[in-house]
Amino acid sequence: MLVYLGLGSNLGNRMSNIVSALIFLKNQLQLLNVSSLYESAPWGHKEQPDFFNCVCVIDCVMNPYDLLKKVKQIERNIGRKKDVYKWGPRVIDIDILLYDDEILNSYS
């Protein structure tokens, strides 16, 4: 099943953080494709550095909840700490954007 993940970083070496996340994804899941890297302004809390972002596609056999656990572990491995506040700065953020045609709401 094709799954689309959004990656973002606005702390530290943003490009290195994204590359590290992609390496973890490649080593632990079947990474199929990666978009170009782009820069975007923060959303929500605007007084923080701009983000580097990309989207990647993986072929995934895990259910969405196990995948969420996996990407949260990858975030921790790269150095993401518990968020101080919603939409704040972060070393790495990996979001599940599309998981087949399922609609799930999770804020973990």
Residue, then its C-alpha position, 0 to 999 in steps of 0.5 A: m500500500l502506498v503511503y505518503l509522509g511529510l517531513g519537516s525540520n526547523l531546528g539545527n541543521r535542517m537539511s541533515n535532519i531531513v536526510s537522517a529521517l530519510i535514511f531511517l525510513k529507507n533502512q526500516l521501510q520501503l522508501l519509493n520516492v522523495s520530493s524536492l526539498y522546499e522551504s516554508a514559513p512556520w504555521g501556527h506559532k510564527e515566531q520561529p525559524d522557517f522549515f525545510n520540508c519534503v514528501c516521500v512515498i513508502d510501500c507499507v504493509m503495517n497498519p497505520y497505528d504501527l506506522l505512526k509508532k515507527v515514525k515517532q520512534i524515528e523522530r526520537n532517534i533523530g533527537r526530537k523531544k516532547d513538544v513544549y507547545k503545539w506548532g512549535p519548533r522541532v528538529i524533525d517532524i514526520d506526518i502521515l499525510l495519506y494512508d490509502d483511502e483511510i481517514l484517521n484522526s490521531y494527535s500522538 
